[in-house]
Amino acid sequence: MLIKGFVLLLTLIGMTGVWSQSEQTLPANQNHYVFTKASKVNLQSDDFSGFFDAVQGRVSINDSLLVTGFDLVIDVNSLSLNMDGMAKHAKSSDFFDATNFPSITFFGKEVTAADSVWFVTGTMKSKGKEVFKTIPFAFSYAKKGLISIASDFTIKRSDFGIGEPDAVSDEVKIHAELFAKKP
């Protein structure tokens, strides 16, 4: 019964070959970082809560420590939910259809900042449907080349054709905690 779309979000992977299939959106001649296994995308609605814990992706930073690119892939099969049996049903063809659509992706096309809030605009894809979305995020550059990104936003599972309209709440809150380091 679940889950709606991402995560964009956001989505996270059995992904060998996803990068070779994806468009290369990160700028050349930048410092590229890859998301670590500590990265997680949480989701919550009025009916359920859970998380994806297989998140891969890259973030690009220029010499001025400004974010210039952002790509994310989520393995749908890494979904865990707060109720027994719910994750299995959410991965079925009734919702995410993980067999045919094992990944949720987000490819950032443009990164901007305003009043110390960052925004990445790009294409989120889940269950074969693409949605153009602008996502806010906070970014910090820690010691030893570690990067932390946090983001809170909302998606509608109906935008991605996930589940029947009245099965569970359409609106899903996403909280992404992403950590990256140089490869």
C-alpha positions as YAML, in Angstrom:
chain: A
units: angstrom
residues:
- id: 1
  name: MET
  ca: [0.00, 0.00, 0.00]
- id: 2
  name: LEU
  ca: [2.37, 2.53, -0.50]
- id: 3
  name: ILE
  ca: [4.61, 4.66, -1.41]
- id: 4
  name: LYS
  ca: [4.53, 7.07, -3.62]
- id: 5
  name: GLY
  ca: [6.99, 7.99, -5.65]
- id: 6
  name: PHE
  ca: [9.92, 8.48, -4.69]
- id: 7
  name: VAL
  ca: [12.35, 10.15, -3.89]
- id: 8
  name: LEU
  ca: [12.86, 11.10, -4.82]
- id: 9
  name: LEU
  ca: [14.11, 10.94, -4.33]
- id: 10
  name: LEU
  ca: [14.93, 9.76, -4.95]
- id: 11
  name: THR
  ca: [14.90, 6.56, -5.49]
- id: 12
  name: LEU
  ca: [18.08, 3.66, -4.84]
- id: 13
  name: ILE
  ca: [19.39, 0.57, -6.57]
- id: 14
  name: GLY
  ca: [20.44, -2.71, -7.80]
- id: 15
  name: MET
  ca: [22.35, -0.57, -10.04]
- id: 16
  name: THR
  ca: [25.12, -1.84, -11.94]
- id: 17
  name: GLY
  ca: [24.78, -0.20, -15.24]
- id: 18
  name: VAL
  ca: [22.45, 2.59, -14.18]
- id: 19
  name: TRP
  ca: [25.20, 5.16, -14.57]
- id: 20
  name: SER
  ca: [26.07, 3.83, -17.99]
- id: 21
  name: GLN
  ca: [22.41, 4.09, -18.99]
- id: 22
  name: SER
  ca: [21.88, 7.53, -17.48]
- id: 23
  name: GLU
  ca: [22.60, 10.85, -18.97]
- id: 24
  name: GLN
  ca: [25.80, 12.40, -17.68]
- id: 25
  name: THR
  ca: [24.63, 15.61, -16.07]
- id: 26
  name: LEU
  ca: [27.52, 16.50, -13.79]
- id: 27
  name: PRO
  ca: [29.87, 19.17, -15.09]
- id: 28
  name: ALA
  ca: [33.35, 18.20, -16.23]
- id: 29
  name: ASN
  ca: [36.39, 19.65, -14.47]
- id: 30
  name: GLN
  ca: [34.62, 19.72, -11.13]
- id: 31
  name: ASN
  ca: [35.21, 17.90, -7.87]
- id: 32
  name: HIS
  ca: [32.88, 14.91, -7.92]
- id: 33
  name: TYR
  ca: [31.69, 13.12, -4.80]
- id: 34
  name: VAL
  ca: [29.72, 9.88, -4.49]
- id: 35
  name: PHE
  ca: [27.04, 9.16, -1.93]
- id: 36
  name: THR
  ca: [28.06, 6.80, 0.86]
- id: 37
  name: LYS
  ca: [26.14, 3.85, 2.30]
- id: 38
  name: ALA
  ca: [25.08, 6.11, 5.18]
- id: 39
  name: SER
  ca: [22.75, 7.98, 2.79]
- id: 40
  name: LYS
  ca: [19.04, 7.39, 3.30]
- id: 41
  name: VAL
  ca: [15.75, 8.70, 1.91]
- id: 42
  name: ASN
  ca: [12.88, 8.71, 4.42]
- id: 43
  name: LEU
  ca: [9.21, 8.95, 3.50]
- id: 44
  name: GLN
  ca: [6.10, 9.59, 5.51]
- id: 45
  name: SER
  ca: [2.40, 10.02, 4.87]
- id: 46
  name: ASP
  ca: [-0.74, 9.91, 6.97]
- id: 47
  name: ASP
  ca: [-0.82, 6.13, 6.38]
- id: 48
  name: PHE
  ca: [2.77, 4.90, 6.56]
- id: 49
  name: SER
  ca: [6.40, 5.76, 7.12]
- id: 50
  name: GLY
  ca: [9.60, 4.15, 5.96]
- id: 51
  name: PHE
  ca: [12.85, 4.61, 4.12]
- id: 52
  name: PHE
  ca: [15.04, 3.58, 1.22]
- id: 53
  name: ASP
  ca: [18.55, 2.73, 2.34]
- id: 54
  name: ALA
  ca: [20.22, 1.86, -0.96]
- id: 55
  name: VAL
  ca: [20.97, 5.29, -2.37]
- id: 56
  name: GLN
  ca: [23.62, 5.98, -4.96]
- id: 57
  name: GLY
  ca: [24.49, 9.16, -6.70]
- id: 58
  name: ARG
  ca: [26.94, 11.95, -7.26]
- id: 59
  name: VAL
  ca: [27.27, 15.58, -6.41]
- id: 60
  name: SER
  ca: [29.66, 17.98, -8.11]
- id: 61
  name: ILE
  ca: [31.30, 20.95, -6.40]
- id: 62
  name: ASN
  ca: [33.41, 23.68, -7.96]
- id: 63
  name: ASP
  ca: [36.57, 25.22, -6.50]
- id: 64
  name: SER
  ca: [34.49, 27.85, -4.67]
- id: 65
  name: LEU
  ca: [32.69, 25.00, -2.84]
- id: 66
  name: LEU
  ca: [29.44, 25.63, -4.70]
- id: 67
  name: VAL
  ca: [27.23, 22.73, -5.78]
- id: 68
  name: THR
  ca: [27.13, 22.52, -9.57]
- id: 69
  name: GLY
  ca: [25.54, 19.13, -10.26]
- id: 70
  name: PHE
  ca: [23.48, 16.43, -8.61]
- id: 71
  name: ASP
  ca: [22.31, 12.93, -9.65]
- id: 72
  name: LEU
  ca: [20.56, 10.34, -7.47]
- id: 73
  name: VAL
  ca: [19.42, 6.73, -7.94]
- id: 74
  name: ILE
  ca: [17.33, 4.83, -5.38]
- id: 75
  name: ASP
  ca: [16.93, 1.05, -5.28]
- id: 76
  name: VAL
  ca: [13.19, 0.45, -4.87]
- id: 77
  name: ASN
  ca: [13.93, -2.99, -3.40]
- id: 78
  name: SER
  ca: [15.68, -1.33, -0.44]
- id: 79
  name: LEU
  ca: [12.34, -0.01, 0.84]
- id: 80
  name: SER
  ca: [11.48, -0.69, 4.48]
- id: 81
  name: LEU
  ca: [8.13, 0.34, 5.99]
- id: 82
  name: ASN
  ca: [6.68, 0.60, 9.46]
- id: 83
  name: MET
  ca: [4.14, -2.23, 9.07]
- id: 84
  name: ASP
  ca: [4.83, -5.94, 8.51]
- id: 85
  name: GLY
  ca: [4.20, -7.00, 4.94]
- id: 86
  name: MET
  ca: [3.62, -3.46, 3.73]
- id: 87
  name: ALA
  ca: [7.01, -3.10, 2.01]
- id: 88
  name: LYS
  ca: [6.47, -6.31, 0.03]
- id: 89
  name: HIS
  ca: [3.10, -5.04, -1.17]
- id: 90
  name: ALA
  ca: [4.57, -1.61, -1.97]
- id: 91
  name: LYS
  ca: [7.20, -3.24, -4.19]
- id: 92
  name: SER
  ca: [4.52, -5.21, -6.07]
- id: 93
  name: SER
  ca: [2.89, -4.16, -9.33]
- id: 94
  name: ASP
  ca: [0.10, -2.55, -7.26]
- id: 95
  name: PHE
  ca: [2.49, 0.26, -6.31]
- id: 96
  name: PHE
  ca: [6.17, 0.61, -7.31]
- id: 97
  name: ASP
  ca: [6.36, -2.50, -9.52]
- id: 98
  name: ALA
  ca: [9.98, -3.05, -8.49]
- id: 99
  name: THR
  ca: [10.38, -6.01, -10.85]
- id: 100
  name: ASN
  ca: [9.86, -3.80, -13.90]
- id: 101
  name: PHE
  ca: [10.97, -0.47, -12.41]
- id: 102
  name: PRO
  ca: [13.74, -1.24, -9.89]
- id: 103
  name: SER
  ca: [15.05, 2.33, -9.61]
- id: 104
  name: ILE
  ca: [13.86, 5.82, -8.82]
- id: 105
  name: THR
  ca: [16.10, 8.47, -10.37]
- id: 106
  name: PHE
  ca: [16.64, 12.18, -10.13]
- id: 107
  name: PHE
  ca: [18.94, 13.96, -12.57]
- id: 108
  name: GLY
  ca: [19.59, 17.56, -11.63]
- id: 109
  name: LYS
  ca: [19.86, 19.98, -14.54]
- id: 110
  name: GLU
  ca: [20.32, 23.27, -12.69]
- id: 111
  name: VAL
  ca: [21.53, 24.19, -9.20]
- id: 112
  name: THR
  ca: [20.80, 27.62, -7.71]
- id: 113
  name: ALA
  ca: [20.99, 29.25, -4.30]
- id: 114
  name: ALA
  ca: [18.91, 31.97, -2.66]
- id: 115
  name: ASP
  ca: [19.13, 33.21, 0.91]
- id: 116
  name: SER
  ca: [21.40, 30.30, 1.92]
- id: 117
  name: VAL
  ca: [18.94, 27.72, 0.60]
- id: 118
  name: TRP
  ca: [20.01, 25.60, -2.35]
- id: 119
  name: PHE
  ca: [17.68, 24.32, -5.06]
- id: 120
  name: VAL
  ca: [18.24, 21.62, -7.64]
- id: 121
  name: THR
  ca: [15.89, 21.43, -10.62]
- id: 122
  name: GLY
  ca: [15.71, 18.31, -12.70]
- id: 123
  name: THR
  ca: [13.82, 15.21, -13.73]
- id: 124
  name: MET
  ca: [12.55, 12.67, -11.22]
- id: 125
  name: LYS
  ca: [11.55, 9.30, -12.66]
- id: 126
  name: SER
  ca: [9.63, 6.51, -10.97]
- id: 127
  name: LYS
  ca: [7.60, 3.66, -12.44]
- id: 128
  name: GLY
  ca: [8.34, 4.92, -15.96]
- id: 129
  name: LYS
  ca: [6.89, 8.39, -15.39]
- id: 130
  name: GLU
  ca: [8.99, 11.57, -15.36]
- id: 131
  name: VAL
  ca: [8.22, 14.71, -13.37]
- id: 132
  name: PHE
  ca: [10.19, 17.95, -13.61]
- id: 133
  name: LYS
  ca: [10.82, 19.09, -10.03]
- id: 134
  name: THR
  ca: [12.70, 21.73, -8.04]
- id: 135
  name: ILE
  ca: [13.94, 20.40, -4.71]
- id: 136
  name: PRO
  ca: [15.34, 22.54, -1.86]
- id: 137
  name: PHE
  ca: [18.37, 21.31, 0.07]
- id: 138
  name: ALA
  ca: [20.91, 22.31, 2.68]
- id: 139
  name: PHE
  ca: [24.55, 21.63, 1.94]
- id: 140
  name: SER
  ca: [27.59, 21.52, 4.19]
- id: 141
  name: TYR
  ca: [31.19, 20.72, 3.44]
- id: 142
  name: ALA
  ca: [32.77, 18.94, 6.40]
- id: 143
  name: LYS
  ca: [36.35, 18.11, 7.28]
- id: 144
  name: LYS
  ca: [38.23, 15.47, 5.33]
- id: 145
  name: GLY
  ca: [36.27, 16.01, 2.14]
- id: 146
  name: LEU
  ca: [32.91, 14.84, 3.42]
- id: 147
  name: ILE
  ca: [29.72, 16.47, 2.15]
- id: 148
  name: SER
  ca: [26.33, 16.43, 3.84]
- id: 149
  name: ILE
  ca: [23.07, 17.21, 2.04]
- id: 150
  name: ALA
  ca: [19.65, 17.35, 3.69]
- id: 151
  name: SER
  ca: [16.39, 17.92, 1.86]
- id: 152
  name: ASP
  ca: [12.72, 18.07, 2.78]
- id: 153
  name: PHE
  ca: [10.01, 18.19, 0.12]
- id: 154
  name: THR
  ca: [6.70, 16.62, -0.85]
- id: 155
  name: ILE
  ca: [5.69, 14.47, -3.80]
- id: 156
  name: LYS
  ca: [2.38, 13.06, -5.01]
- id: 157
  name: ARG
  ca: [2.37, 9.35, -5.77]
- id: 158
  name: SER
  ca: [-0.36, 9.97, -8.37]
- id: 159
  name: ASP
  ca: [2.18, 11.95, -10.42]
- id: 160
  name: PHE
  ca: [4.04, 8.67, -10.93]
- id: 161
  name: GLY
  ca: [1.06, 6.32, -11.22]
- id: 162
  name: ILE
  ca: [1.95, 4.57, -7.98]
- id: 163
  name: GLY
  ca: [-1.03, 2.77, -6.44]
- id: 164
  name: GLU
  ca: [-4.73, 3.35, -6.79]
- id: 165
  name: PRO
  ca: [-5.94, 6.91, -6.10]
- id: 166
  name: ASP
  ca: [-7.62, 6.12, -2.77]
- id: 167
  name: ALA
  ca: [-5.33, 3.32, -1.59]
- id: 168
  name: VAL
  ca: [-3.29, 5.53, 0.78]
- id: 169
  name: SER
  ca: [-2.46, 9.21, 1.08]
- id: 170
  name: ASP
  ca: [-1.44, 10.76, -2.22]
- id: 171
  name: GLU
  ca: [0.95, 13.25, -0.64]
- id: 172
  name: VAL
  ca: [4.24, 11.87, 0.69]
- id: 173
  name: LYS
  ca: [6.79, 13.85, 2.68]
- id: 174
  name: ILE
  ca: [10.38, 13.10, 1.75]
- id: 175
  name: HIS
  ca: [13.38, 13.70, 4.00]
- id: 176
  name: ALA
  ca: [16.70, 12.85, 2.38]
- id: 177
  name: GLU
  ca: [19.93, 12.58, 4.35]
- id: 178
  name: LEU
  ca: [22.78, 12.22, 1.89]
- id: 179
  name: PHE
  ca: [26.48, 11.92, 2.65]
- id: 180
  name: ALA
  ca: [29.16, 12.01, -0.03]
- id: 181
  name: LYS
  ca: [32.92, 11.67, -0.31]
- id: 182
  name: LYS
  ca: [35.47, 11.64, -3.10]
- id: 183
  name: PRO
  ca: [35.64, 8.29, -4.87]
...
